[in-house]
Amino acid sequence: MNYRDLGLGILITASLFACERHPPTDLAKENLIPKPVSVTATAKVFEITKETGIFIEGESPELQFAGQYLADWLNPSTGFDINVSSASGEPKSGNIYLKVAGNDTELGDEGYEIKITDDLLTVTANKAAGVFWAIQTIRQLLPAKAELTSVQEGPWEISTGTIRDYPTYPFRGSMLDVARHFFEVDDVKRYIDLISLYKMNVLHLSLSNDQGWRIEIKSWPNLATYGGSTEVGGGKGGYYTQEQYKDIVKYAQERFVTIVPEIDMPGHTNAALASYPELNCNGKAPALYTGIEVGFSSLCTTSEITYKFIDDVVRELSAITPGPYLHIGGDESHATKREHYIPFVAKVRDIVKSHGKQVIGWEETAQINMNEKRPEERVTGDLQPKSDAASAIAQYWSNTTHALEAVANGSKLVMSPAKRMYLDMQYDSTTKLGLHWAAYIEVDSSYIWNPTTLVKGIKRENILGIEAPLWTETISTMDEIEYMIFPRIIGLAEIGWSPEEGRGWEEYKVRLGNHGPRLKALGIDYYASKQVPWVE
Ligand code: TNX
C-alpha cells in the first residue's frame, strides 16, 4: 500500500466516524449552543440505561421540578422509567446526580458544572436555575432523536469530561407581541419552552397596543372584553384572564423564565381609548383599529382620570407578576406633545415604583431624565439627570441619542437593535412574512455583532442584557412565529450567554447546522437558510 492510499483510507475512516454519533468520544467537539465557557474532555463514555435514576440533593421545589423535567424529557424517547429521588451524598454508579451546593462564586446565580465520568453524571450549581440550564446542555449531549416523544433505539451515551458554564448577561430575553395578533396560552407556553431550550430567561409580553388589549383588568373590564375583541386584519382577537396570565407566569417561573408585562403608554393605546371615552381628551371613544400604522393614538396626559386608570392597571398587573419588572412602553408617542410626554413618563414611573416594580421603558423614555430641551438644543451642562434616573431601565431599539441619554443617566440598557435583533424583519426580499423597515436580517447578520461594540459609548457595564422582539403585525400562527424566530433566536441566545471572545460565524454556522435534526425532532418550523450547512 502506498502512502497516498493510506492517507485516503484514514480520511474515509475519519469522515465516516465523524458522522457516527456512537460512541461519542470527545465532549469538547459537541455542537453546544450557547457555547459553554469551558469544556474539557476525558474520552470515555457515560451511558443512560434503564437502571439509571435521577438523584437530587436538596429539598427545594424548584430543584424537584428540574429533576422531574429531565425525567419527563428522557422517558418517552428512551422508553425507560427513570425516577427522581432524594439523595444524601453521591448515588451509586450509573446514576444522574443533581446538586445545589451554593459556594462556587464563579458560577453565579445561573451557572453550572457538569462532571461526567464513566459511572456518574453530576450537575452542581449554586441555584436551581443553574441545574435547569445544565439540563438544557445535557439534552444537546444526547442524539437529536431523544427529543422525539416515541420510543427510539439507544444506546444513550454521553462522552465524559467537565463543562463549566455561566452567562455573560443576566437578562437574556425575547419579546412576543400578543397585541397585534393574539396568541393562546398554549402558544405562549411553547414560546417559553423554545426560548428556554437555549437558556433565555426573560419573556417580555407586549400586552396592549392600538389593535388590542390582552389582559383582564377587573376594575376596567371593557379593556379586555371590548378592547381585546379584535386584532390586525379584523380577526376575533382575545385576551388572557388574570387566572390564565398567572398560569403563564407559573409555567415560565418553573422554567426560570421571568415574565415582563408591558402596557404601552401614552401612545399605542387605541384599544384602551376605544374601550373608555373618558381616557380621550375630547371625551369621545374612537373606533377599534385593525390596521398596522403607528403613532396616531395618545392617552389624555393632562387629565386626572388617566392617572387613576394607570394606577389601577399597574396595581392589578403588579399583583399577579412576581418578576421585578414592569414595562411602560413609551415608544413612538408621536401623537403626544413633548411637553406632555415628559411629565407623563415621570408620573407613570412613580406609579410603577409605588407598586414595587422596577420600570423598563423603550429608549424614548430615557429623555425624561434630562431637562426638557430637545437633544439638538442642549448645551454642555444641560444634561442633569434627575436623582432617580439610574433605577429605570431603557430598551434600545434604534435611536442612539436616546440610548446614550440612558447611559448618561446611569440607567442600564436592554439591547434590542432593530437591524440585528428584530425577529419580524424579513430574512431577505423573498421572505413572505414580516417587514423590512429596519433591514433584511439573514442568519449571519443577526449573529455577527457584539452588544459592547455596536454603539460608541455603550459599554459592557451599561448593559443589563439583550432582548429579541417579535412584533406580530404580519404573524398570526405558531408556525409563522417559529419560522421567523428560528434559527435567528438561537444565535441571539448565544450572544446573551457566551463569552464574546469565543464567538465566530464560520465556527458557529457549523454548530447551528448540527441543530437541524434537533429542531426537526422538536417540530420546529425553522427557516432553512442557505448560509447554514444543515445536517440532515
Ligand atoms: C417599531 S420597536 C415598533 C413597533 C412595531 C415594530 C415593527 C418599537 C418600540 N416600536 O410598534 O411593531 O416597529 O417592526
Residues whose N, C-alpha, C, O or C-beta is under 5 A from the ligand:
A	BS01	TNX	V294 D331 W362 W397 D424 W471
